[in-house]
């Protein structure tokens, strides 16, 4: 149990490696780390980096870096907010919209594979992750260990 961080990292590494290979399988030119930002933008309206970070649960610097990489790829564009010219908003370009269209079959297949995998398990991973996230927001692991320290 004390190696939870290592176990989660190993699982994340496996899933991320598979995700990269799945993108190749479907001829989608995307990095797995871009997906949360890309998917959020593909759902419609433009968003600020702060809004994206909040929506996907990443830090502002992390989302900013991903946006920079996606800008270089030509998948997103940055423009002034029409309502508040002080704010910059991010949206998909035509190339990004083409990827959003092209990726639909992949998302359906990945969803089906995850459902199949989940059906073969005794524990519900999504619910467990949600519970851990909630509990750690209430009190960090560090705080919990500090309370146990003799």
C-alpha positions, 0 to 999 in steps of 0.5 A: 500500500505504501507504493501507491504513487509508484503503482499509479505512475506505472498504470498511467505510463501503460495507459499513456503508451497505449493511447499514443499507439491508439492515435497511430492506429487511427492515424490521428496526429496527437499527443495523449497529454493534449487530449483533455484540452483538445476534447474540452475545446471540441465540445464547442465554445472557446475558453480561456486557459484558466477556464480550461485548467479548471475544467480539466483539473490541470494547472494553468502552466500545464495547460498553457504549455499544452496550448503552446504545443497545439498552437505549433501543430495548428490545432488551436488558435488564440484570439481576443475575447469579444466581450472582454478584450483583455482576455485571450480565448482558445478555440480549435482551428479548421485543422483542429476541427478536422481532427475532432471529426476524425477522432470520433470513431476512435473515441467510440472504440476506446469507450467500448474497450474501457467498458469491456475492461471495466466489466471484467473487474470487481472494483469500479475504478472511476468511482474509486478515483473520484472517492480518493480525489474527494477525500484527498481534497478534504485532507491530504495524504501528508496531513493524514500521515502527520496525524499518524506520526509518533 
